[in-house]
Amino acid sequence: MKKTLPIDGRFALTPLPYAATALAPAISEETLLLHHDKHLATYVANLNSAITGTPHEGQALEDIVMESRGPLFNNAGQVLNHNMFFGQLRPPRDANAPHGETLKRINHQYGCFDAFRTEFEKTAMTLFGSGWAWLSADADGKLRLTQESGAGNPLTLGLRPILTADVWEHAYYVDYRNRRADYLGALWSVIDWDVVEARLLSE
Ligand code: MN
């Protein structure tokens, strides 16, 4: 996994790789602007202030997530998780689906993409409160579904995270109110499976 290093001791807010209007109707411009420009920007600012004067200054974001606890972990985890989340989305496509090695492993382990989607959505729906649903690969390349509350990331379980759904209410409440299932159903149309495949195959 490519590591995220601070520049002059500070982490930057990663710009969205698409226009704020690009993910509608799955994710509205209003949600995306709030989510990225307000929520994520606050995590970045809090990370930069929490890190000052600690032994973690100058460390890569991924190493901070592995080694820290408390408020520093929470803000570092949220920055990493959001960078992964926003970085794996693209404008909606009909019949958007995985390909390559990702599809091969999904078919092998879950039978088909539809069956995998059901399992992933179940993982995200049964997470109580705020957190993240994850698809990762283990050391043997086997796919694993996990749920993490708060700012958790499967890196700390020794896994390689490749796909995530943000199930904090701020990710969907403006567009879907309390209907987390509807948000998750729409999310499939904007997943960038090229990014997921690259994460799976990266060292
Ligand atoms: Mn979020």
Boltz pocket constraint, residues with backbone or C-beta under 6 A from the ligand:
constraints:
  - pocket:
      binder: B
      contacts: [[A, 35], [A, 39], [A, 82], [A, 166], [A, 168], [A, 170], [A, 171]]
      max_distance: 6.0
